[in-house]
């Protein structure tokens, strides 16, 4: 069943992340084996009740799954796993940023910040959202982690496709010598995997 696969995949992720408690791998495996048996028994009971409403079933199992995981894995480690499930990419006219200064002959540019989760769900929703850039805080928005400075008008909008989020910034009428500056929060820069790219978290796009 897919839930067995989730359990095994989580164990593999834990090993890959080299989390602090990995030295206790055998103990974790034993705990997961116990959980797997417990899951099977619980699933049978829940599936009997699920005939009424699939959404209710999934919500109930999500809650059960979350409670069990929190008993065998520390919260900080669960957040690390959750962060590993989220991907962030920033592109300019479809090309990923790979330098702190980018030159373009395009007169119109589209900057896109994409946020998307791996398609295979390994964690219950309440844990998964803590791995987002915003940590699932409803008062924090991904847009607050990036600022665009330009003498030209910046048209901003958001697109959502199958749970993936795209923050789009469109700028038209760029002339040679125009400079568009992208300022990113340290958290966003880290999640984008830009490393040393950009000084003080700034990226410049220069018109040619």
C-alpha positions as CSV (number, residue, x, y, z in Angstrom):
1,X,0.0,0.0,0.0
2,X,1.1,3.6,-0.6
3,X,1.4,4.2,3.2
4,X,4.0,1.4,3.5
5,X,5.9,3.1,0.7
6,X,5.7,6.4,2.5
7,X,7.2,4.9,5.7
8,X,10.1,3.3,3.8
9,X,10.8,6.4,1.7
10,X,10.9,8.5,4.9
11,X,13.5,6.2,6.3
12,X,15.6,6.6,3.2
13,X,15.3,10.4,3.3
14,X,16.4,10.4,6.9
15,X,19.5,8.4,6.0
16,X,20.3,10.7,3.1
17,X,20.0,13.8,5.2
18,X,22.4,12.4,7.7
19,X,20.3,13.6,10.6
20,X,21.7,13.6,14.1
21,X,19.8,10.5,15.3
22,X,20.9,8.4,12.3
23,X,23.3,6.5,14.5
24,X,20.2,4.9,15.9
25,X,19.1,3.6,12.5
26,X,18.2,0.1,13.8
27,X,16.1,1.6,16.5
28,X,14.3,3.8,14.0
29,X,13.8,0.8,11.6
30,X,12.3,-1.2,14.5
31,X,10.0,1.8,15.4
32,X,8.9,2.0,11.8
33,X,8.2,-1.7,11.6
34,X,6.0,-1.4,14.6
35,X,4.3,1.7,13.0
36,X,3.8,-0.2,9.7
37,X,1.9,-3.0,11.5
38,X,0.0,-0.4,13.5
39,X,-0.8,1.5,10.2
40,X,-2.2,-1.6,8.6
41,X,-4.5,-2.4,11.5
42,X,-5.6,1.2,11.6
43,X,-6.1,1.5,7.9
44,X,-8.4,-1.5,7.9
45,X,-10.6,0.3,10.5
46,X,-10.4,3.6,8.8
47,X,-11.2,2.2,5.3
48,X,-14.3,0.6,6.7
49,X,-15.4,4.1,7.8
50,X,-14.2,5.8,4.6
51,X,-17.0,4.6,2.4
52,X,-18.9,7.7,3.4
53,X,-16.3,10.3,2.4
54,X,-12.8,10.0,1.0
55,X,-11.9,13.5,2.1
56,X,-12.9,12.7,5.7
57,X,-10.8,9.5,5.6
58,X,-7.7,11.2,4.3
59,X,-8.0,13.9,6.9
60,X,-8.4,11.4,9.7
61,X,-5.4,9.4,8.5
62,X,-3.3,12.5,8.0
63,X,-3.9,13.3,11.7
64,X,-3.1,9.8,12.8
65,X,0.0,9.7,10.6
66,X,1.2,13.1,12.1
67,X,0.7,12.0,15.7
68,X,2.7,8.8,15.1
69,X,5.6,10.5,13.3
70,X,5.9,13.1,16.1
71,X,6.4,10.2,18.6
72,X,9.4,8.7,16.9
73,X,11.0,11.7,15.2
74,X,12.0,15.0,16.7
75,X,10.2,18.1,15.4
76,X,13.4,19.7,14.1
77,X,14.2,16.6,12.1
78,X,10.7,16.4,10.7
79,X,11.0,20.1,9.5
80,X,14.3,19.2,7.8
81,X,12.6,16.4,5.9
82,X,9.7,18.7,5.1
83,X,12.1,21.4,3.7
84,X,13.6,18.7,1.5
85,X,10.2,18.2,-0.1
86,X,9.9,21.8,-1.3
87,X,11.7,23.2,-4.3
88,X,12.3,26.9,-5.3
89,X,13.5,28.1,-8.7
90,X,13.9,31.6,-10.0
91,X,14.1,32.2,-13.8
92,X,14.4,35.2,-16.1
93,X,12.7,34.6,-19.5
94,X,12.8,30.9,-18.7
95,X,16.5,30.7,-17.8
96,X,17.7,29.9,-14.3
97,X,19.8,32.6,-12.6
98,X,23.4,31.5,-12.4
99,X,25.3,34.7,-11.8
100,X,25.1,37.9,-9.8
101,X,24.9,40.1,-13.0
102,X,22.8,39.0,-16.0
103,X,22.9,40.9,-19.3
104,X,19.9,40.8,-21.6
105,X,19.0,42.2,-25.0
106,X,15.3,41.4,-24.4
107,X,13.2,44.5,-24.2
108,X,10.6,42.7,-22.2
109,X,11.4,40.3,-19.4
110,X,9.5,37.9,-17.1
111,X,11.0,37.0,-13.8
112,X,9.3,33.9,-12.2
113,X,9.8,32.6,-8.7
114,X,8.4,29.1,-8.5
115,X,7.5,27.1,-5.4
116,X,6.5,23.5,-5.8
117,X,6.4,20.3,-3.7
118,X,7.6,16.9,-4.7
119,X,4.7,15.0,-6.2
120,X,5.0,12.0,-3.8
121,X,3.6,13.0,-0.5
122,X,5.8,11.7,2.4
123,X,4.4,13.7,5.2
124,X,1.1,14.8,6.7
125,X,0.0,18.3,5.7
126,X,0.5,19.9,9.1
127,X,4.2,18.9,9.0
128,X,4.7,19.4,5.3
129,X,3.7,23.1,5.3
130,X,6.4,23.7,8.0
131,X,9.0,23.0,5.3
132,X,7.9,25.8,3.1
133,X,9.9,29.0,2.8
134,X,7.3,30.7,5.0
135,X,7.1,27.9,7.4
136,X,3.4,27.7,6.9
137,X,2.9,31.1,8.6
138,X,-0.3,32.6,7.2
139,X,1.1,36.1,7.9
140,X,4.2,35.5,5.9
141,X,4.0,35.5,2.1
142,X,6.6,34.2,-0.4
143,X,6.4,37.6,-2.1
144,X,7.8,39.2,1.0
145,X,11.1,37.4,0.4
146,X,11.9,39.1,-2.9
147,X,11.8,42.7,-4.1
148,X,12.2,44.0,-7.6
149,X,13.6,47.5,-8.2
150,X,13.2,49.0,-11.7
151,X,12.6,52.4,-13.2
152,X,10.1,50.7,-15.4
153,X,6.7,49.6,-14.2
154,X,6.6,46.1,-12.7
155,X,3.5,44.1,-13.3
156,X,3.1,41.4,-10.6
157,X,0.7,38.5,-10.4
158,X,0.5,35.0,-9.1
159,X,-0.3,31.7,-10.9
160,X,-1.2,28.4,-9.3
161,X,-1.1,25.1,-11.2
162,X,-1.8,21.7,-9.5
163,X,-0.6,23.1,-6.2
164,X,2.5,24.7,-7.6
165,X,2.9,28.5,-7.1
166,X,4.4,31.0,-9.5
167,X,5.1,34.6,-8.6
168,X,5.5,36.5,-11.8
169,X,7.1,39.9,-12.4
170,X,6.8,41.4,-15.9
171,X,8.8,44.4,-17.0
172,X,8.5,45.9,-20.5
173,X,10.4,48.5,-22.5
174,X,13.9,47.8,-21.2
175,X,16.5,50.0,-22.8
176,X,20.3,49.4,-23.0
177,X,21.9,50.4,-19.7
178,X,18.7,49.9,-17.7
179,X,19.3,48.0,-14.4
180,X,16.7,45.8,-12.7
181,X,17.7,44.7,-9.2
182,X,16.4,41.6,-7.4
183,X,16.8,41.6,-3.7
184,X,16.2,38.3,-2.0
185,X,15.9,37.4,1.7
186,X,18.8,35.2,3.0
187,X,16.3,32.4,3.5
188,X,15.1,32.5,-0.1
189,X,18.7,32.7,-1.5
190,X,19.5,29.6,0.6
191,X,16.5,27.7,-0.6
192,X,17.2,28.6,-4.2
193,X,20.6,27.0,-3.8
194,X,22.4,30.1,-5.2
195,X,25.2,29.9,-2.7
196,X,27.8,32.6,-3.5
197,X,25.8,34.0,-6.4
198,X,24.9,37.6,-5.8
199,X,26.4,40.0,-3.2
200,X,24.4,40.9,-0.2
201,X,21.5,38.9,-1.7
202,X,21.2,41.2,-4.8
203,X,21.0,40.1,-8.4
204,X,21.2,42.7,-11.2
205,X,19.7,42.4,-14.7
206,X,21.3,44.8,-17.1
207,X,19.8,45.8,-20.5
208,X,22.1,45.8,-23.5
